[in-house]
Amino acid sequence: MPYTLSIERIARADGIQKGARKGEAAILLRLMKLKFGPPSEAIRKRIESADAETLLRWSERILTATSAEEVTLNP
């Protein structure tokens, strides 16, 4: 049984990480919509597939960016 519990813990931690990343992406998309209007499909996909560190960097960049493209220009 310890093996099963280990797998369950790993799966739970992975699910929590994915959920947090999804929430971070949703917030960034909302901020972009408020500042620049609805993001293009390409930008939306890029944000939704980004890792947590990149999302954090882009979330900081939105404060000074002049376009949606500038936010996600480089990871």
mmCIF file of the N, C-alpha and C atoms, coordinates in Angstrom:
data_MODEL
# 
_entry.id   MODEL 
# 
loop_
_atom_site.group_PDB 
_atom_site.id 
_atom_site.type_symbol 
_atom_site.label_atom_id 
_atom_site.label_alt_id 
_atom_site.label_comp_id 
_atom_site.label_asym_id 
_atom_site.label_entity_id 
_atom_site.label_seq_id 
_atom_site.pdbx_PDB_ins_code 
_atom_site.Cartn_x 
_atom_site.Cartn_y 
_atom_site.Cartn_z 
_atom_site.occupancy 
_atom_site.B_iso_or_equiv 
_atom_site.pdbx_formal_charge 
_atom_site.auth_seq_id 
_atom_site.auth_comp_id 
_atom_site.auth_asym_id 
_atom_site.auth_atom_id 
_atom_site.pdbx_PDB_model_num 
ATOM 1   N N  . MET A 1 1  ? 0.784  -1.218 0.000   1.00 0.00 ? 1  MET A N  1 
ATOM 2   C CA . MET A 1 1  ? 0.000  0.000  0.000   1.00 0.00 ? 1  MET A CA 1 
ATOM 3   C C  . MET A 1 1  ? 0.828  1.287  0.000   1.00 0.00 ? 1  MET A C  1 
ATOM 4   N N  . PRO A 1 2  ? 2.022  1.326  0.591   1.00 0.00 ? 2  PRO A N  1 
ATOM 5   C CA . PRO A 1 2  ? 2.783  2.577  0.568   1.00 0.00 ? 2  PRO A CA 1 
ATOM 6   C C  . PRO A 1 2  ? 3.038  3.067  -0.856  1.00 0.00 ? 2  PRO A C  1 
ATOM 7   N N  . TYR A 1 3  ? 3.226  2.138  -1.789  1.00 0.00 ? 3  TYR A N  1 
ATOM 8   C CA . TYR A 1 3  ? 3.459  2.503  -3.182  1.00 0.00 ? 3  TYR A CA 1 
ATOM 9   C C  . TYR A 1 3  ? 2.262  3.263  -3.743  1.00 0.00 ? 3  TYR A C  1 
ATOM 10  N N  . THR A 1 4  ? 1.079  2.776  -3.462  1.00 0.00 ? 4  THR A N  1 
ATOM 11  C CA . THR A 1 4  ? -0.139 3.424  -3.930  1.00 0.00 ? 4  THR A CA 1 
ATOM 12  C C  . THR A 1 4  ? -0.259 4.824  -3.338  1.00 0.00 ? 4  THR A C  1 
ATOM 13  N N  . LEU A 1 5  ? 0.029  4.960  -2.071  1.00 0.00 ? 5  LEU A N  1 
ATOM 14  C CA . LEU A 1 5  ? -0.066 6.270  -1.441  1.00 0.00 ? 5  LEU A CA 1 
ATOM 15  C C  . LEU A 1 5  ? 0.937  7.245  -2.052  1.00 0.00 ? 5  LEU A C  1 
ATOM 16  N N  . SER A 1 6  ? 2.120  6.772  -2.392  1.00 0.00 ? 6  SER A N  1 
ATOM 17  C CA . SER A 1 6  ? 3.117  7.615  -3.042  1.00 0.00 ? 6  SER A CA 1 
ATOM 18  C C  . SER A 1 6  ? 2.606  8.102  -4.391  1.00 0.00 ? 6  SER A C  1 
ATOM 19  N N  . ILE A 1 7  ? 2.059  7.214  -5.167  1.00 0.00 ? 7  ILE A N  1 
ATOM 20  C CA . ILE A 1 7  ? 1.514  7.586  -6.478  1.00 0.00 ? 7  ILE A CA 1 
ATOM 21  C C  . ILE A 1 7  ? 0.378  8.585  -6.310  1.00 0.00 ? 7  ILE A C  1 
ATOM 22  N N  . GLU A 1 8  ? -0.463 8.363  -5.329  1.00 0.00 ? 8  GLU A N  1 
ATOM 23  C CA . GLU A 1 8  ? -1.573 9.285  -5.084  1.00 0.00 ? 8  GLU A CA 1 
ATOM 24  C C  . GLU A 1 8  ? -1.053 10.671 -4.703  1.00 0.00 ? 8  GLU A C  1 
ATOM 25  N N  . ARG A 1 9  ? -0.022 10.734 -3.888  1.00 0.00 ? 9  ARG A N  1 
ATOM 26  C CA . ARG A 1 9  ? 0.556  12.026 -3.499  1.00 0.00 ? 9  ARG A CA 1 
ATOM 27  C C  . ARG A 1 9  ? 1.158  12.739 -4.704  1.00 0.00 ? 9  ARG A C  1 
ATOM 28  N N  . ILE A 1 10 ? 1.858  12.003 -5.515  1.00 0.00 ? 10 ILE A N  1 
ATOM 29  C CA . ILE A 1 10 ? 2.463  12.590 -6.722  1.00 0.00 ? 10 ILE A CA 1 
ATOM 30  C C  . ILE A 1 10 ? 1.372  13.117 -7.652  1.00 0.00 ? 10 ILE A C  1 
ATOM 31  N N  . ALA A 1 11 ? 0.335  12.322 -7.848  1.00 0.00 ? 11 ALA A N  1 
ATOM 32  C CA . ALA A 1 11 ? -0.766 12.732 -8.724  1.00 0.00 ? 11 ALA A CA 1 
ATOM 33  C C  . ALA A 1 11 ? -1.472 13.963 -8.172  1.00 0.00 ? 11 ALA A C  1 
ATOM 34  N N  . ARG A 1 12 ? -1.664 13.990 -6.870  1.00 0.00 ? 12 ARG A N  1 
ATOM 35  C CA . ARG A 1 12 ? -2.326 15.133 -6.234  1.00 0.00 ? 12 ARG A CA 1 
ATOM 36  C C  . ARG A 1 12 ? -1.473 16.390 -6.398  1.00 0.00 ? 12 ARG A C  1 
ATOM 37  N N  . ALA A 1 13 ? -0.177 16.278 -6.144  1.00 0.00 ? 13 ALA A N  1 
ATOM 38  C CA . ALA A 1 13 ? 0.720  17.427 -6.280  1.00 0.00 ? 13 ALA A CA 1 
ATOM 39  C C  . ALA A 1 13 ? 0.737  17.925 -7.724  1.00 0.00 ? 13 ALA A C  1 
ATOM 40  N N  . ASP A 1 14 ? 0.756  17.002 -8.676  1.00 0.00 ? 14 ASP A N  1 
ATOM 41  C CA . ASP A 1 14 ? 0.734  17.371 -10.085 1.00 0.00 ? 14 ASP A CA 1 
ATOM 42  C C  . ASP A 1 14 ? -0.566 18.103 -10.428 1.00 0.00 ? 14 ASP A C  1 
ATOM 43  N N  . GLY A 1 15 ? -1.667 17.599 -9.908  1.00 0.00 ? 15 GLY A N  1 
ATOM 44  C CA . GLY A 1 15 ? -2.964 18.242 -10.154 1.00 0.00 ? 15 GLY A CA 1 
ATOM 45  C C  . GLY A 1 15 ? -3.028 19.638 -9.568  1.00 0.00 ? 15 GLY A C  1 
ATOM 46  N N  . ILE A 1 16 ? -2.452 19.816 -8.389  1.00 0.00 ? 16 ILE A N  1 
ATOM 47  C CA . ILE A 1 16 ? -2.423 21.136 -7.756  1.00 0.00 ? 16 ILE A CA 1 
ATOM 48  C C  . ILE A 1 16 ? -1.590 22.095 -8.588  1.00 0.00 ? 16 ILE A C  1 
ATOM 49  N N  . GLN A 1 17 ? -0.440 21.639 -9.071  1.00 0.00 ? 17 GLN A N  1 
ATOM 50  C CA . GLN A 1 17 ? 0.411  22.480 -9.921  1.00 0.00 ? 17 GLN A CA 1 
ATOM 51  C C  . GLN A 1 17 ? -0.293 22.889 -11.199 1.00 0.00 ? 17 GLN A C  1 
ATOM 52  N N  . LYS A 1 18 ? -0.939 21.929 -11.843 1.00 0.00 ? 18 LYS A N  1 
ATOM 53  C CA . LYS A 1 18 ? -1.646 22.228 -13.090 1.00 0.00 ? 18 LYS A CA 1 
ATOM 54  C C  . LYS A 1 18 ? -2.783 23.212 -12.840 1.00 0.00 ? 18 LYS A C  1 
ATOM 55  N N  . GLY A 1 19 ? -3.495 23.030 -11.729 1.00 0.00 ? 19 GLY A N  1 
ATOM 56  C CA . GLY A 1 19 ? -4.587 23.937 -11.386 1.00 0.00 ? 19 GLY A CA 1 
ATOM 57  C C  . GLY A 1 19 ? -4.101 25.348 -11.122 1.00 0.00 ? 19 GLY A C  1 
ATOM 58  N N  . ALA A 1 20 ? -2.989 25.462 -10.417 1.00 0.00 ? 20 ALA A N  1 
ATOM 59  C CA . ALA A 1 20 ? -2.418 26.782 -10.133 1.00 0.00 ? 20 ALA A CA 1 
ATOM 60  C C  . ALA A 1 20 ? -1.985 27.464 -11.422 1.00 0.00 ? 20 ALA A C  1 
ATOM 61  N N  . ARG A 1 21 ? -1.320 26.711 -12.299 1.00 0.00 ? 21 ARG A N  1 
ATOM 62  C CA . ARG A 1 21 ? -0.863 27.277 -13.576 1.00 0.00 ? 21 ARG A CA 1 
ATOM 63  C C  . ARG A 1 21 ? -2.055 27.728 -14.424 1.00 0.00 ? 21 ARG A C  1 
ATOM 64  N N  . LYS A 1 22 ? -3.114 26.946 -14.416 1.00 0.00 ? 22 LYS A N  1 
ATOM 65  C CA . LYS A 1 22 ? -4.316 27.306 -15.178 1.00 0.00 ? 22 LYS A CA 1 
ATOM 66  C C  . LYS A 1 22 ? -4.916 28.606 -14.634 1.00 0.00 ? 22 LYS A C  1 
ATOM 67  N N  . GLY A 1 23 ? -4.916 28.749 -13.311 1.00 0.00 ? 23 GLY A N  1 
ATOM 68  C CA . GLY A 1 23 ? -5.419 29.977 -12.688 1.00 0.00 ? 23 GLY A CA 1 
ATOM 69  C C  . GLY A 1 23 ? -4.558 31.183 -13.020 1.00 0.00 ? 23 GLY A C  1 
ATOM 70  N N  . GLU A 1 24 ? -3.234 31.004 -13.002 1.00 0.00 ? 24 GLU A N  1 
ATOM 71  C CA . GLU A 1 24 ? -2.322 32.084 -13.358 1.00 0.00 ? 24 GLU A CA 1 
ATOM 72  C C  . GLU A 1 24 ? -2.531 32.523 -14.806 1.00 0.00 ? 24 GLU A C  1 
ATOM 73  N N  . ALA A 1 25 ? -2.717 31.558 -15.688 1.00 0.00 ? 25 ALA A N  1 
ATOM 74  C CA . ALA A 1 25 ? -2.960 31.879 -17.097 1.00 0.00 ? 25 ALA A CA 1 
ATOM 75  C C  . ALA A 1 25 ? -4.275 32.637 -17.248 1.00 0.00 ? 25 ALA A C  1 
ATOM 76  N N  . ALA A 1 26 ? -5.297 32.223 -16.514 1.00 0.00 ? 26 ALA A N  1 
ATOM 77  C CA . ALA A 1 26 ? -6.601 32.887 -16.602 1.00 0.00 ? 26 ALA A CA 1 
ATOM 78  C C  . ALA A 1 26 ? -6.511 34.336 -16.134 1.00 0.00 ? 26 ALA A C  1 
ATOM 79  N N  . ILE A 1 27 ? -5.755 34.578 -15.080 1.00 0.00 ? 27 ILE A N  1 
ATOM 80  C CA . ILE A 1 27 ? -5.596 35.947 -14.589 1.00 0.00 ? 27 ILE A CA 1 
ATOM 81  C C  . ILE A 1 27 ? -4.859 36.801 -15.605 1.00 0.00 ? 27 ILE A C  1 
ATOM 82  N N  . LEU A 1 28 ? -3.778 36.266 -16.170 1.00 0.00 ? 28 LEU A N  1 
ATOM 83  C CA . LEU A 1 28 ? -3.016 37.019 -17.167 1.00 0.00 ? 28 LEU A CA 1 
ATOM 84  C C  . LEU A 1 28 ? -3.884 37.334 -18.389 1.00 0.00 ? 28 LEU A C  1 
ATOM 85  N N  . LEU A 1 29 ? -4.652 36.367 -18.842 1.00 0.00 ? 29 LEU A N  1 
ATOM 86  C CA . LEU A 1 29 ? -5.542 36.608 -19.986 1.00 0.00 ? 29 LEU A CA 1 
ATOM 87  C C  . LEU A 1 29 ? -6.567 37.691 -19.662 1.00 0.00 ? 29 LEU A C  1 
ATOM 88  N N  . ARG A 1 30 ? -7.077 37.681 -18.456 1.00 0.00 ? 30 ARG A N  1 
ATOM 89  C CA . ARG A 1 30 ? -8.056 38.698 -18.057 1.00 0.00 ? 30 ARG A CA 1 
ATOM 90  C C  . ARG A 1 30 ? -7.416 40.083 -18.028 1.00 0.00 ? 30 ARG A C  1 
ATOM 91  N N  . LEU A 1 31 ? -6.204 40.173 -17.464 1.00 0.00 ? 31 LEU A N  1 
ATOM 92  C CA . LEU A 1 31 ? -5.504 41.459 -17.433 1.00 0.00 ? 31 LEU A CA 1 
ATOM 93  C C  . LEU A 1 31 ? -5.202 41.962 -18.837 1.00 0.00 ? 31 LEU A C  1 
ATOM 94  N N  . MET A 1 32 ? -4.800 41.051 -19.705 1.00 0.00 ? 32 MET A N  1 
ATOM 95  C CA . MET A 1 32 ? -4.513 41.449 -21.087 1.00 0.00 ? 32 MET A CA 1 
ATOM 96  C C  . MET A 1 32 ? -5.770 41.958 -21.770 1.00 0.00 ? 32 MET A C  1 
ATOM 97  N N  . LYS A 1 33 ? -6.890 41.290 -21.524 1.00 0.00 ? 33 LYS A N  1 
ATOM 98  C CA . LYS A 1 33 ? -8.156 41.723 -22.129 1.00 0.00 ? 33 LYS A CA 1 
ATOM 99  C C  . LYS A 1 33 ? -8.526 43.127 -21.643 1.00 0.00 ? 33 LYS A C  1 
ATOM 100 N N  . LEU A 1 34 ? -8.342 43.383 -20.356 1.00 0.00 ? 34 LEU A N  1 
ATOM 101 C CA . LEU A 1 34 ? -8.666 44.705 -19.814 1.00 0.00 ? 34 LEU A CA 1 
ATOM 102 C C  . LEU A 1 34 ? -7.762 45.797 -20.373 1.00 0.00 ? 34 LEU A C  1 
ATOM 103 N N  . LYS A 1 35 ? -6.486 45.471 -20.576 1.00 0.00 ? 35 LYS A N  1 
ATOM 104 C CA . LYS A 1 35 ? -5.534 46.485 -21.019 1.00 0.00 ? 35 LYS A CA 1 
ATOM 105 C C  . LYS A 1 35 ? -5.496 46.657 -22.536 1.00 0.00 ? 35 LYS A C  1 
ATOM 106 N N  . PHE A 1 36 ? -5.576 45.533 -23.280 1.00 0.00 ? 36 PHE A N  1 
ATOM 107 C CA . PHE A 1 36 ? -5.386 45.586 -24.727 1.00 0.00 ? 36 PHE A CA 1 
ATOM 108 C C  . PHE A 1 36 ? -6.586 45.111 -25.546 1.00 0.00 ? 36 PHE A C  1 
ATOM 109 N N  . GLY A 1 37 ? -7.621 44.626 -24.898 1.00 0.00 ? 37 GLY A N  1 
ATOM 110 C CA . GLY A 1 37 ? -8.723 43.999 -25.610 1.00 0.00 ? 37 GLY A CA 1 
ATOM 111 C C  . GLY A 1 37 ? -8.469 42.497 -25.690 1.00 0.00 ? 37 GLY A C  1 
ATOM 112 N N  . PRO A 1 38 ? -9.412 41.754 -26.235 1.00 0.00 ? 38 PRO A N  1 
ATOM 113 C CA . PRO A 1 38 ? -9.261 40.294 -26.286 1.00 0.00 ? 38 PRO A CA 1 
ATOM 114 C C  . PRO A 1 38 ? -7.979 39.879 -27.012 1.00 0.00 ? 38 PRO A C  1 
ATOM 115 N N  . PRO A 1 39 ? -7.194 38.974 -26.389 1.00 0.00 ? 39 PRO A N  1 
ATOM 116 C CA . PRO A 1 39 ? -5.960 38.519 -27.038 1.00 0.00 ? 39 PRO A CA 1 
ATOM 117 C C  . PRO A 1 39 ? -6.270 37.637 -28.242 1.00 0.00 ? 39 PRO A C  1 
ATOM 118 N N  . SER A 1 40 ? -5.342 37.614 -29.167 1.00 0.00 ? 40 SER A N  1 
ATOM 119 C CA . SER A 1 40 ? -5.502 36.739 -30.335 1.00 0.00 ? 40 SER A CA 1 
ATOM 120 C C  . SER A 1 40 ? -5.460 35.279 -29.886 1.00 0.00 ? 40 SER A C  1 
ATOM 121 N N  . GLU A 1 41 ? -5.913 34.401 -30.748 1.00 0.00 ? 41 GLU A N  1 
ATOM 122 C CA . GLU A 1 41 ? -5.897 32.965 -30.447 1.00 0.00 ? 41 GLU A CA 1 
ATOM 123 C C  . GLU A 1 41 ? -4.468 32.473 -30.237 1.00 0.00 ? 41 GLU A C  1 
ATOM 124 N N  . ALA A 1 42 ? -3.523 33.001 -31.012 1.00 0.00 ? 42 ALA A N  1 
ATOM 125 C CA . ALA A 1 42 ? -2.121 32.590 -30.873 1.00 0.00 ? 42 ALA A CA 1 
ATOM 126 C C  . ALA A 1 42 ? -1.572 32.978 -29.500 1.00 0.00 ? 42 ALA A C  1 
ATOM 127 N N  . ILE A 1 43 ? -1.874 34.181 -29.054 1.00 0.00 ? 43 ILE A N  1 
ATOM 128 C CA . ILE A 1 43 ? -1.400 34.622 -27.737 1.00 0.00 ? 43 ILE A CA 1 
ATOM 129 C C  . ILE A 1 43 ? -2.083 33.823 -26.648 1.00 0.00 ? 43 ILE A C  1 
ATOM 130 N N  . ARG A 1 44 ? -3.384 33.585 -26.789 1.00 0.00 ? 44 ARG A N  1 
ATOM 131 C CA . ARG A 1 44 ? -4.122 32.792 -25.797 1.00 0.00 ? 44 ARG A CA 1 
ATOM 132 C C  . ARG A 1 44 ? -3.497 31.396 -25.659 1.00 0.00 ? 44 ARG A C  1 
ATOM 133 N N  . LYS A 1 45 ? -3.205 30.755 -26.763 1.00 0.00 ? 45 LYS A N  1 
ATOM 134 C CA . LYS A 1 45 ? -2.610 29.413 -26.724 1.00 0.00 ? 45 LYS A CA 1 
ATOM 135 C C  . LYS A 1 45 ? -1.227 29.446 -26.085 1.00 0.00 ? 45 LYS A C  1 
ATOM 136 N N  . ARG A 1 46 ? -0.456 30.483 -26.431 1.00 0.00 ? 46 ARG A N  1 
ATOM 137 C CA . ARG A 1 46 ? 0.886  30.601 -25.861 1.00 0.00 ? 46 ARG A CA 1 
ATOM 138 C C  . ARG A 1 46 ? 0.823  30.745 -24.344 1.00 0.00 ? 46 ARG A C  1 
ATOM 139 N N  . ILE A 1 47 ? -0.102 31.554 -23.867 1.00 0.00 ? 47 ILE A N  1 
ATOM 140 C CA . ILE A 1 47 ? -0.257 31.756 -22.426 1.00 0.00 ? 47 ILE A CA 1 
ATOM 141 C C  . ILE A 1 47 ? -0.726 30.472 -21.764 1.00 0.00 ? 47 ILE A C  1 
ATOM 142 N N  . GLU A 1 48 ? -1.706 29.812 -22.360 1.00 0.00 ? 48 GLU A N  1 
ATOM 143 C CA . GLU A 1 48 ? -2.252 28.595 -21.757 1.00 0.00 ? 48 GLU A CA 1 
ATOM 144 C C  . GLU A 1 48 ? -1.251 27.443 -21.717 1.00 0.00 ? 48 GLU A C  1 
ATOM 145 N N  . SER A 1 49 ? -0.218 27.490 -22.541 1.00 0.00 ? 49 SER A N  1 
ATOM 146 C CA . SER A 1 49 ? 0.764  26.414 -22.545 1.00 0.00 ? 49 SER A CA 1 
ATOM 147 C C  . SER A 1 49 ? 2.066  26.786 -21.831 1.00 0.00 ? 49 SER A C  1 
ATOM 148 N N  . ALA A 1 50 ? 2.142  28.001 -21.297 1.00 0.00 ? 50 ALA A N  1 
ATOM 149 C CA . ALA A 1 50 ? 3.369  28.459 -20.643 1.00 0.00 ? 50 ALA A CA 1 
ATOM 150 C C  . ALA A 1 50 ? 3.543  27.825 -19.263 1.00 0.00 ? 50 ALA A C  1 
ATOM 151 N N  . ASP A 1 51 ? 4.797  27.726 -18.832 1.00 0.00 ? 51 ASP A N  1 
ATOM 152 C CA . ASP A 1 51 ? 5.076  27.213 -17.486 1.00 0.00 ? 51 ASP A CA 1 
ATOM 153 C C  . ASP A 1 51 ? 4.878  28.331 -16.457 1.00 0.00 ? 51 ASP A C  1 
ATOM 154 N N  . ALA A 1 52 ? 4.883  27.974 -15.194 1.00 0.00 ? 52 ALA A N  1 
ATOM 155 C CA . ALA A 1 52 ? 4.579  28.913 -14.115 1.00 0.00 ? 52 ALA A CA 1 
ATOM 156 C C  . ALA A 1 52 ? 5.555  30.092 -14.074 1.00 0.00 ? 52 ALA A C  1 
ATOM 157 N N  . GLU A 1 53 ? 6.835  29.840 -14.261 1.00 0.00 ? 53 GLU A N  1 
ATOM 158 C CA . GLU A 1 53 ? 7.838  30.908 -14.205 1.00 0.00 ? 53 GLU A CA 1 
ATOM 159 C C  . GLU A 1 53 ? 7.625  31.919 -15.337 1.00 0.00 ? 53 GLU A C  1 
ATOM 160 N N  . THR A 1 54 ? 7.316  31.426 -16.519 1.00 0.00 ? 54 THR A N  1 
ATOM 161 C CA . THR A 1 54 ? 7.062  32.307 -17.661 1.00 0.00 ? 54 THR A CA 1 
ATOM 162 C C  . THR A 1 54 ? 5.802  33.133 -17.422 1.00 0.00 ? 54 THR A C  1 
ATOM 163 N N  . LEU A 1 55 ? 4.763  32.517 -16.896 1.00 0.00 ? 55 LEU A N  1 
ATOM 164 C CA . LEU A 1 55 ? 3.531  33.251 -16.603 1.00 0.00 ? 55 LEU A CA 1 
ATOM 165 C C  . LEU A 1 55 ? 3.786  34.371 -15.600 1.00 0.00 ? 55 LEU A C  1 
ATOM 166 N N  . LEU A 1 56 ? 4.616  34.105 -14.603 1.00 0.00 ? 56 LEU A N  1 
ATOM 167 C CA . LEU A 1 56 ? 4.953  35.132 -13.615 1.00 0.00 ? 56 LEU A CA 1 
ATOM 168 C C  . LEU A 1 56 ? 5.688  36.289 -14.288 1.00 0.00 ? 56 LEU A C  1 
ATOM 169 N N  . ARG A 1 57 ? 6.656  35.979 -15.129 1.00 0.00 ? 57 ARG A N  1 
ATOM 170 C CA . ARG A 1 57 ? 7.414  37.012 -15.837 1.00 0.00 ? 57 ARG A CA 1 
ATOM 171 C C  . ARG A 1 57 ? 6.491  37.845 -16.728 1.00 0.00 ? 57 ARG A C  1 
ATOM 172 N N  . TRP A 1 58 ? 5.601  37.178 -17.452 1.00 0.00 ? 58 TRP A N  1 
ATOM 173 C CA . TRP A 1 58 ? 4.671  37.899 -18.319 1.00 0.00 ? 58 TRP A CA 1 
ATOM 174 C C  . TRP A 1 58 ? 3.695  38.744 -17.507 1.00 0.00 ? 58 TRP A C  1 
ATOM 175 N N  . SER A 1 59 ? 3.286  38.251 -16.358 1.00 0.00 ? 59 SER A N  1 
ATOM 176 C CA . SER A 1 59 ? 2.368  39.010 -15.499 1.00 0.00 ? 59 SER A CA 1 
ATOM 177 C C  . SER A 1 59 ? 3.019  40.297 -15.014 1.00 0.00 ? 59 SER A C  1 
ATOM 178 N N  . GLU A 1 60 ? 4.316  40.258 -14.778 1.00 0.00 ? 60 GLU A N  1 
ATOM 179 C CA . GLU A 1 60 ? 5.032  41.478 -14.395 1.00 0.00 ? 60 GLU A CA 1 
ATOM 180 C C  . GLU A 1 60 ? 5.184  42.413 -15.593 1.00 0.00 ? 60 GLU A C  1 
ATOM 181 N N  . ARG A 1 61 ? 5.422  41.840 -16.751 1.00 0.00 ? 61 ARG A N  1 
ATOM 182 C CA . ARG A 1 61 ? 5.643  42.610 -17.977 1.00 0.00 ? 61 ARG A CA 1 
ATOM 183 C C  . ARG A 1 61 ? 4.410  43.386 -18.410 1.00 0.00 ? 61 ARG A C  1 
ATOM 184 N N  . ILE A 1 62 ? 3.234  42.903 -18.069 1.00 0.00 ? 62 ILE A N  1 
ATOM 185 C CA . ILE A 1 62 ? 2.007  43.571 -18.517 1.00 0.00 ? 62 ILE A CA 1 
ATOM 186 C C  . ILE A 1 62 ? 1.899  44.985 -17.952 1.00 0.00 ? 62 ILE A C  1 
ATOM 187 N N  . LEU A 1 63 ? 2.587  45.236 -16.848 1.00 0.00 ? 63 LEU A N  1 
ATOM 188 C CA . LEU A 1 63 ? 2.526  46.557 -16.234 1.00 0.00 ? 63 LEU A CA 1 
ATOM 189 C C  . LEU A 1 63 ? 3.139  47.641 -17.117 1.00 0.00 ? 63 LEU A C  1 
ATOM 190 N N  . THR A 1 64 ? 4.135  47.282 -17.907 1.00 0.00 ? 64 THR A N  1 
ATOM 191 C CA . THR A 1 64 ? 4.824  48.282 -18.724 1.00 0.00 ? 64 THR A CA 1 
ATOM 192 C C  . THR A 1 64 ? 4.659  48.072 -20.231 1.00 0.00 ? 64 THR A C  1 
ATOM 193 N N  . ALA A 1 65 ? 4.092  46.966 -20.622 1.00 0.00 ? 65 ALA A N  1 
ATOM 194 C CA . ALA A 1 65 ? 3.944  46.647 -22.050 1.00 0.00 ? 65 ALA A CA 1 
ATOM 195 C C  . ALA A 1 65 ? 2.983  47.616 -22.736 1.00 0.00 ? 65 ALA A C  1 
ATOM 196 N N  . THR A 1 66 ? 3.252  47.837 -24.016 1.00 0.00 ? 66 THR A N  1 
ATOM 197 C CA . THR A 1 66 ? 2.372  48.701 -24.803 1.00 0.00 ? 66 THR A CA 1 
ATOM 198 C C  . THR A 1 66 ? 1.496  47.915 -25.769 1.00 0.00 ? 66 THR A C  1 
ATOM 199 N N  . SER A 1 67 ? 1.705  46.587 -25.821 1.00 0.00 ? 67 SER A N  1 
ATOM 200 C CA . SER A 1 67 ? 0.873  45.738 -26.664 1.00 0.00 ? 67 SER A CA 1 
ATOM 201 C C  . SER A 1 67 ? 0.841  44.323 -26.088 1.00 0.00 ? 67 SER A C  1 
ATOM 202 N N  . ALA A 1 68 ? -0.154 43.560 -26.476 1.00 0.00 ? 68 ALA A N  1 
ATOM 203 C CA . ALA A 1 68 ? -0.262 42.180 -26.021 1.00 0.00 ? 68 ALA A CA 1 
ATOM 204 C C  . ALA A 1 68 ? 0.933  41.364 -26.510 1.00 0.00 ? 68 ALA A C  1 
ATOM 205 N N  . GLU A 1 69 ? 1.381  41.634 -27.712 1.00 0.00 ? 69 GLU A N  1 
ATOM 206 C CA . GLU A 1 69 ? 2.516  40.917 -28.269 1.00 0.00 ? 69 GLU A CA 1 
ATOM 207 C C  . GLU A 1 69 ? 3.781  41.161 -27.453 1.00 0.00 ? 69 GLU A C  1 
ATOM 208 N N  . GLU A 1 70 ? 3.931  42.374 -26.947 1.00 0.00 ? 70 GLU A N  1 
ATOM 209 C CA . GLU A 1 70 ? 5.111  42.720 -26.149 1.00 0.00 ? 70 GLU A CA 1 
ATOM 210 C C  . GLU A 1 70 ? 5.151  41.923 -24.848 1.00 0.00 ? 70 GLU A C  1 
ATOM 211 N N  . VAL A 1 71 ? 4.005  41.615 -24.297 1.00 0.00 ? 71 VAL A N  1 
ATOM 212 C CA . VAL A 1 71 ? 3.941  40.835 -23.051 1.00 0.00 ? 71 VAL A CA 1 
ATOM 213 C C  . VAL A 1 71 ? 4.531  39.455 -23.263 1.00 0.00 ? 71 VAL A C  1 
ATOM 214 N N  . THR A 1 72 ? 4.182  38.809 -24.351 1.00 0.00 ? 72 THR A N  1 
ATOM 215 C CA . THR A 1 72 ? 4.576  37.411 -24.588 1.00 0.00 ? 72 THR A CA 1 
ATOM 216 C C  . THR A 1 72 ? 5.684  37.269 -25.633 1.00 0.00 ? 72 THR A C  1 
ATOM 217 N N  . LEU A 1 73 ? 6.356  38.357 -25.930 1.00 0.00 ? 73 LEU A N  1 
ATOM 218 C CA . LEU A 1 73 ? 7.380  38.345 -26.968 1.00 0.00 ? 73 LEU A CA 1 
ATOM 219 C C  . LEU A 1 73 ? 8.444  37.278 -26.748 1.00 0.00 ? 73 LEU A C  1 
ATOM 220 N N  . ASN A 1 74 ? 9.037  37.243 -25.581 1.00 0.00 ? 74 ASN A N  1 
ATOM 221 C CA . ASN A 1 74 ? 10.051 36.248 -25.237 1.00 0.00 ? 74 ASN A CA 1 
ATOM 222 C C  . ASN A 1 74 ? 9.709  35.651 -23.875 1.00 0.00 ? 74 ASN A C  1 
ATOM 223 N N  . PRO A 1 75 ? 9.934  34.375 -23.734 1.00 0.00 ? 75 PRO A N  1 
ATOM 224 C CA . PRO A 1 75 ? 9.665  33.776 -22.412 1.00 0.00 ? 75 PRO A CA 1 
ATOM 225 C C  . PRO A 1 75 ? 10.572 34.319 -21.376 1.00 0.00 ? 75 PRO A C  1 
# 
